[in-house]
Amino acid sequence: MKICPQCNSSNRDEAKFCTKCGENLGVQSLDRTDSTDTKPVQDNAATDSKPTDIPVSQPVVENAVPSESQPTVSSPRKKSTGLFIVAGIAVIAIVFLLIRLVSNASPVNKLLKGLSKLSKMNEFTAITTIDVNYDGDSEEGELLNDMIFKAEMAADTDDLLAQITLELIYDKKSVTQLAAGVNNEDVYVDLKDLYKNVLYQDIEDLLPDYKDYLNDYKLIKKAIDEISLKFDNKEYIKIIKDTLDDDIKGSGNKVTLTLNSKTMTRLMEKLLKEAQDDKKLMESIRKNGINLIKRILKDEKKFEILEVDELEEVLEIFEDKDDFEDYYDDLMSSALQSMEYTLSYSLDSIKDLDITFVFGASGNIKEIEYSVMVDADGDDLEILFSSEIKSGAKFTKFNRNKAIVIEELMNDYDELEEVAEEVTENLIKAVKKNKKLTNKIEDLSGEDVEDAIEYMMYNIFSFMYW
């Protein structure tokens, strides 16, 4: 056995490095050159023979092993702990460098790249919390101050699957949940703790040609996914930088935007005007449009709903450069006119909008936080959103034999009444577990919480039935 001169640990005869501290067992340690009593690596199998003085950093020649040497146990060779430490430091240094490169990028560039990656996610889950701060004289509005809505949305854009789960939280305590979604067979509602059975409806009862539409959607999406537009992104980045100025800031792994209705309208106007004059973008759209239409025409026999023949006339416009240029210019002009009136009007009630994008090490957007101030009939309403975005999606699975068909339920008043009673009873139980919410409802309604909820649910189910 070899004794390590650094930590005195025992090592196998064939070991080149100490398994505990990583010391090189083939040469003397350079860390001990300041010591007057420098010892070479010793072999316990030859303790009777004294090694001669060996210069520092020269290899140690081991003495012959006596006839009664201990047999070596065969085992997998272990890596040196010291080498693991060095490798670990190297990996950390590389990751840190990559993060620094990402974080030092222009906020606009970082944001655009992150949004590009986000748009390419085919399966994702977004968990959003919505917190409302009300500042006004309405007692009903004050109810919102301790209320938080949590929404978890899962989506699969390839197969058109979607599900949203809503949770009501009051005074930091969960009150109730429900989920609704659509898969390739059903539209469904899961009332969670409020009702034991899932409610569903065959999707073809609502849309008889659904499978045909899904077929056409997949064909078109596959063709669209192959589009690759080319344009001078430097000009658009410059417009964004100049328009936003100090309203876009980057710090570490975050980019923050501060917007209002005027800034958003002005930014969209400048981007559309640049796109209208961008010949490179126009030509890229034209060529990609030609390829897209030809791809669809090639799959003509696979389509069930889309009248592919009508695209041949559109193809003629795309193939004629002059005609397409006129078409493109008219389209952009219409978009500008629409934006001047529609967009500015719809955003007029928004005072300020602060959006913070949080990025992962690879530049992907992993979280979005934003707040918006809204003028609600003279009262200020601040809405805070926080969305965590993950790759992948999971959806509710249920047994049709244990579920209730929505159409049959709506046609059976007695059964609907039973469902309404059970849901109402369970909702009352859920609300009464939250004392602060119970007191607030009673103060606002002037009634016992049970009576208030029963009245509310009666109106809801009456509306559904009638």
C-alpha positions in Angstrom: 0.0 0.0 0.0 1.1 3.6 -0.7 1.0 6.2 2.0 0.2 9.7 0.7 2.7 12.3 2.0 0.0 15.0 1.9 -2.8 13.5 4.0 -1.3 10.1 5.1 -4.1 8.2 3.5 -3.6 4.6 2.3 -3.8 3.9 -1.4 -3.4 0.8 -3.6 0.0 -0.1 -5.0 -0.9 0.8 -8.6 -2.6 4.1 -7.6 -1.1 7.2 -9.3 -3.2 9.8 -7.4 -4.4 9.8 -3.8 -8.1 8.9 -3.7 -8.7 11.4 -0.9 -6.8 14.6 -1.7 -5.7 14.0 -5.3 -1.9 14.2 -4.5 0.3 12.8 -7.3 1.8 9.6 -5.8 4.4 9.3 -8.6 6.3 12.5 -7.8 7.0 14.5 -4.7 4.6 17.3 -3.9 5.8 20.7 -5.2 3.9 22.3 -2.4 6.5 21.1 0.1 9.6 22.6 -1.5 9.9 25.1 1.4 10.3 22.2 3.9 13.7 21.0 5.0 12.3 17.5 5.7 10.9 16.4 2.3 9.8 12.8 2.2 9.2 10.7 -0.9 6.1 8.5 -1.3 6.6 5.4 0.7 5.5 1.8 -0.1 4.5 -0.2 3.0 5.5 -3.4 1.3 9.2 -2.3 1.5 9.4 -0.5 4.8 12.8 -2.0 5.7 14.6 -0.4 2.8 15.3 3.3 3.0 14.9 5.4 -0.1 17.9 7.5 -1.2 17.5 11.2 -1.4 15.6 12.1 -4.5 15.6 15.7 -6.0 12.2 17.5 -6.0 10.0 16.7 -9.0 12.0 13.6 -9.9 10.0 10.3 -10.1 10.3 8.0 -7.1 11.7 4.5 -7.9 9.8 2.0 -5.8 11.7 -0.8 -4.0 11.2 -4.5 -4.8 8.3 -6.1 -3.0 9.1 -9.0 -0.6 7.8 -12.5 -1.2 5.0 -12.1 1.4 3.4 -9.1 -0.2 -0.4 -8.7 0.2 -2.6 -9.6 -2.8 -4.2 -6.6 -4.6 -8.0 -6.6 -4.6 -9.4 -6.1 -8.1 -11.9 -3.2 -8.2 -12.9 -0.4 -10.6 -10.4 2.4 -10.7 -11.6 5.5 -8.8 -11.1 9.0 -10.2 -9.1 11.3 -8.1 -11.2 13.6 -5.9 -8.8 16.4 -6.7 -9.4 15.9 -10.4 -13.2 16.0 -9.8 -12.8 19.3 -8.0 -10.7 20.8 -10.9 -13.3 19.6 -13.4 -16.1 21.0 -11.3 -14.5 24.4 -11.2 -14.0 24.3 -14.9 -17.6 23.6 -15.6 -18.8 26.3 -13.2 -16.4 28.8 -14.9 -17.8 27.9 -18.3 -21.4 28.2 -17.2 -20.7 31.5 -15.5 -19.0 32.8 -18.7 -22.1 31.8 -20.8 -24.4 33.5 -18.3 -22.2 36.6 -18.4 -22.3 36.6 -22.2 -26.1 36.3 -22.2 -26.6 38.9 -19.5 -24.2 41.4 -21.2 -26.2 41.2 -24.5 -28.3 44.2 -25.5 -31.7 44.1 -23.7 -33.5 44.4 -27.1 -31.5 41.6 -28.7 -31.9 39.4 -25.6 -35.7 40.0 -25.6 -36.1 39.4 -29.3 -34.2 36.1 -29.1 -36.1 35.0 -26.1 -39.5 35.7 -27.8 -38.3 33.8 -30.9 -37.6 30.7 -28.8 -40.9 31.1 -27.0 -42.8 31.2 -30.3 -41.2 27.9 -31.3 -42.4 25.9 -28.3 -45.0 23.4 -29.4 -45.8 22.1 -25.9 -45.7 24.4 -22.9 -47.2 25.1 -19.6 -47.7 28.6 -18.2 -48.6 29.1 -14.6 -49.9 32.6 -14.0 -50.9 34.3 -10.8 -53.1 37.4 -11.0 -53.1 39.8 -8.1 -55.4 42.8 -8.0 -54.9 46.0 -6.0 -58.0 48.2 -5.9 -57.9 51.9 -4.9 -61.3 53.4 -4.8 -64.5 53.9 -2.9 -66.4 50.7 -3.9 -66.9 48.1 -1.2 -67.2 45.4 -3.9 -63.9 46.5 -5.3 -62.2 46.2 -1.9 -63.1 42.4 -2.0 -60.4 42.1 -4.8 -57.5 43.3 -2.6 -57.1 40.0 -0.8 -58.0 37.9 -3.8 -55.5 36.1 -6.1 -56.4 34.1 -9.2 -54.0 31.3 -10.3 -54.3 29.9 -13.8 -52.3 27.0 -15.1 -52.6 26.7 -18.9 -51.2 23.7 -20.8 -51.1 23.6 -24.6 -50.0 21.4 -27.4 -50.0 23.4 -30.6 -49.3 20.4 -32.8 -52.4 18.4 -31.8 -54.5 21.3 -30.7 -54.8 20.2 -27.1 -55.5 22.8 -24.4 -56.4 22.9 -20.7 -56.7 25.6 -18.1 -56.9 25.1 -14.4 -58.2 28.0 -12.3 -57.7 28.4 -8.6 -59.2 31.1 -6.3 -57.0 32.2 -3.4 -58.2 34.5 -0.7 -56.0 35.8 2.1 -53.2 33.5 0.9 -55.4 30.4 1.3 -56.8 28.3 -1.5 -60.6 28.4 -1.7 -61.5 26.3 -4.7 -60.4 25.0 -8.1 -61.8 24.0 -11.5 -60.4 22.9 -14.8 -61.6 23.0 -18.4 -60.0 21.7 -21.6 -60.3 20.2 -25.0 -58.6 17.1 -26.4 -59.0 15.3 -29.7 -62.3 13.7 -28.5 -64.0 15.9 -25.9 -64.6 19.2 -24.4 -64.6 18.7 -20.6 -65.0 20.5 -17.3 -63.5 19.2 -14.0 -65.0 20.9 -10.9 -62.4 19.2 -8.7 -63.7 19.3 -5.0 -67.0 20.9 -5.9 -68.3 17.9 -7.8 -67.2 14.3 -8.0 -67.8 13.6 -11.7 -66.2 15.2 -14.8 -68.6 16.8 -17.2 -67.8 16.3 -20.9 -69.2 16.6 -24.4 -68.0 14.8 -27.5 -66.3 17.4 -29.6 -67.9 16.2 -32.8 -71.3 17.0 -31.3 -70.2 20.6 -31.2 -68.2 20.6 -34.4 -69.2 17.7 -36.7 -66.2 18.2 -39.0 -63.7 18.7 -36.3 -61.4 15.8 -37.4 -61.3 17.3 -40.9 -60.4 20.7 -39.6 -57.7 19.2 -37.4 -56.3 17.3 -40.5 -56.2 20.5 -42.5 -54.7 22.5 -39.6 -51.8 20.0 -39.2 -51.0 20.2 -43.0 -51.0 24.0 -43.0 -49.0 24.2 -39.7 -46.4 21.8 -41.1 -46.0 24.0 -44.2 -45.9 27.2 -42.1 -43.2 25.8 -39.8 -40.9 25.7 -42.9 -41.2 29.5 -43.4 -38.0 31.4 -42.8 -38.3 35.2 -43.3 -35.2 37.3 -44.1 -34.9 41.0 -43.2 -32.4 43.5 -41.8 -33.2 43.1 -38.1 -30.7 45.8 -37.2 -33.1 48.5 -38.5 -36.0 47.1 -36.4 -33.8 46.8 -33.3 -32.7 50.4 -33.8 -36.4 51.5 -34.0 -37.2 49.6 -30.8 -34.1 51.1 -29.0 -34.8 54.7 -30.2 -38.5 54.5 -29.4 -38.3 52.9 -26.0 -35.1 54.6 -25.0 -34.9 54.4 -21.2 -38.2 52.4 -21.1 -36.3 49.2 -21.8 -33.6 48.2 -19.3 -31.5 45.1 -18.7 -30.0 43.9 -15.5 -28.5 40.4 -15.0 -30.9 37.9 -16.4 -33.9 40.3 -16.6 -35.2 42.8 -19.1 -37.8 45.3 -18.1 -40.2 47.3 -20.3 -42.2 50.3 -19.2 -45.0 51.1 -21.7 -48.1 53.2 -22.0 -50.7 53.5 -24.8 -48.9 56.3 -26.6 -45.5 54.5 -26.6 -47.1 51.2 -27.8 -49.0 53.0 -30.6 -45.9 54.9 -31.6 -43.7 51.8 -31.6 -46.2 49.8 -33.7 -46.6 52.6 -36.2 -42.8 53.0 -36.7 -42.3 49.2 -37.1 -45.1 48.9 -39.6 -43.8 51.9 -41.6 -40.3 50.3 -41.7 -41.9 47.0 -42.8 -43.8 48.8 -45.6 -40.6 50.2 -47.0 -38.5 47.1 -46.4 -37.9 45.6 -49.9 -35.9 42.7 -48.5 -38.7 41.7 -46.1 -41.3 42.1 -48.9 -39.3 39.8 -51.2 -38.8 37.3 -48.5 -42.5 37.2 -47.8 -43.2 36.8 -51.5 -40.8 33.9 -51.9 -41.9 32.1 -48.8 -45.6 32.7 -49.8 -44.9 31.0 -53.2 -43.2 28.0 -51.5 -46.1 27.8 -48.9 -48.8 27.8 -51.5 -47.0 25.3 -53.7 -46.5 23.0 -50.7 -50.3 23.2 -50.0 -51.2 22.6 -53.6 -48.9 19.6 -53.6 -50.9 18.1 -50.7 -54.2 19.0 -52.4 -55.7 15.5 -52.1 -54.9 15.4 -48.4 -57.1 18.3 -47.5 -60.7 17.8 -46.4 -62.1 21.3 -45.8 -59.8 23.8 -47.5 -60.6 24.7 -51.1 -57.1 24.4 -52.3 -58.0 25.4 -55.9 -58.7 29.0 -54.8 -55.0 29.4 -53.8 -53.9 29.2 -57.4 -55.2 32.7 -58.0 -53.3 33.9 -54.9 -50.2 32.1 -56.3 -50.4 34.2 -59.5 -50.3 37.4 -57.4 -47.3 36.2 -55.5 -45.4 35.2 -58.6 -45.9 38.6 -60.3 -43.5 41.0 -58.5 -45.4 44.2 -59.5 -48.8 42.8 -58.5 -47.4 41.6 -55.2 -45.7 44.9 -54.4 -49.0 46.7 -54.9 -50.8 44.0 -52.7 -48.1 44.3 -50.0 -48.3 48.1 -49.9 -52.1 48.1 -49.7 -51.9 45.5 -46.9 -49.4 47.6 -44.8 -51.4 50.8 -45.4 -54.6 49.1 -44.2 -52.7 47.8 -41.1 -51.4 51.4 -40.3 -54.9 52.9 -40.6 -56.5 50.2 -38.5 -53.8 50.6 -35.8 -54.2 54.4 -35.6 -57.9 54.0 -34.6 -58.4 50.5 -33.2 -55.2 50.0 -31.3 -54.9 53.4 -29.8 -58.6 53.3 -28.7 -58.3 49.8 -27.1 -55.1 50.8 -25.2 -56.4 54.2 -24.1 -57.5 52.9 -20.7 -54.0 51.6 -19.9 -52.0 54.1 -17.9 -48.7 52.2 -17.5 -47.6 48.7 -18.3 -44.4 47.3 -16.7 -43.2 44.0 -18.1 -40.2 42.1 -16.7 -38.8 39.1 -18.7 -36.7 36.6 -16.7 -34.3 34.5 -18.8 -32.7 31.1 -18.3 -29.0 30.4 -18.9 -29.7 29.4 -22.6 -31.5 32.7 -23.3 -35.0 31.2 -23.1 -37.8 33.2 -21.3 -38.7 31.3 -18.2 -40.8 33.9 -16.4 -42.8 37.0 -17.3 -43.9 39.5 -14.7 -46.0 42.5 -15.6 -48.3 45.0 -13.9 -50.8 47.3 -15.5 -52.6 50.3 -14.2 -56.2 50.7 -15.4 -58.6 53.5 -14.9 -61.9 51.9 -13.8 -64.5 54.6 -13.9 -62.3 57.0 -11.9 -60.9 54.3 -9.6 -57.4 53.0 -10.0 -57.0 49.3 -10.5 -53.5 47.7 -10.5 -53.3 44.2 -11.9 -50.2 42.2 -11.2 -49.4 39.2 -13.4 -46.6 36.6 -12.9 -46.2 33.8 -15.4 -43.8 30.9 -15.1 -43.3 29.2 -18.5 -42.2 25.5 -18.7 -41.6 23.2 -21.7 -44.0 20.2 -21.9 -47.7 19.8 -21.1 -49.9 17.4 -19.2 -53.7 17.1 -19.5 -56.5 15.6 -17.5 -57.5 12.0 -18.3 -60.9 10.7 -17.3 -63.1 7.7 -17.7 -66.1 8.4 -19.9 -68.1 5.7 -18.1 -67.8 7.7 -14.9 -68.4 11.1 -16.4 -71.5 13.0 -17.3 -72.5 14.1 -20.8 -73.2 17.9 -20.6 -76.0 17.8 -23.2 -77.8 15.1 -21.4 -77.4 17.0 -18.1 -78.8 20.2 -19.6 -81.8 18.3 -20.9 -82.6 16.8 -17.5 -83.7 19.5 -15.1 -83.9 17.1 -12.0 -80.3 15.9 -12.5 -79.1 19.5 -13.2 -80.8 20.5 -9.9 -79.0 17.7 -8.0 -75.6 18.8 -9.5 -76.3 22.4 -8.6 -77.2 21.5 -5.0 -74.0 19.5 -4.6 -71.8 22.1 -6.1 -73.4 24.8 -4.0 -73.1 22.8 -0.8 -69.4 22.1 -1.5 -68.7 25.7 -2.4 -70.2 26.9 0.9 -68.0 24.4 2.8 -64.9 25.7 0.9 -65.7 29.4 1.5 -66.6 28.9 5.2 -63.1 27.4 5.8 -61.8 30.9 5.0 -63.0 33.2 7.8 -61.8 36.4 6.3 -63.6 35.7 3.0 -66.8 34.6 4.9 -66.9 37.9 6.9 -66.3 39.9 3.7 -69.1 38.3 1.8 -71.5 38.7 4.8 -70.5 42.4 5.1 -71.1 43.1 1.5 -74.3 41.1 1.0 -75.8 41.8 4.4 -76.8 38.2 4.5 -75.5 34.9 6.0 -72.7 33.5 3.8 -74.8 30.4 3.0 -77.8 32.5 1.8 -75.5 34.7 -0.3 -73.8 31.8 -2.1 -77.1 29.9 -2.6 -78.6 33.0 -4.2 -75.5 33.5 -6.5 -75.5 29.8 -7.6 -79.2 29.8 -8.2 -78.8 32.7 -10.6 -75.9 31.0 -12.4 -77.7 27.6 -12.9 -80.9 29.3 -13.8 -79.1 31.2 -16.6 -77.4 28.0 -17.8 -80.7 26.1 -17.9 -82.9 28.7 -19.5 
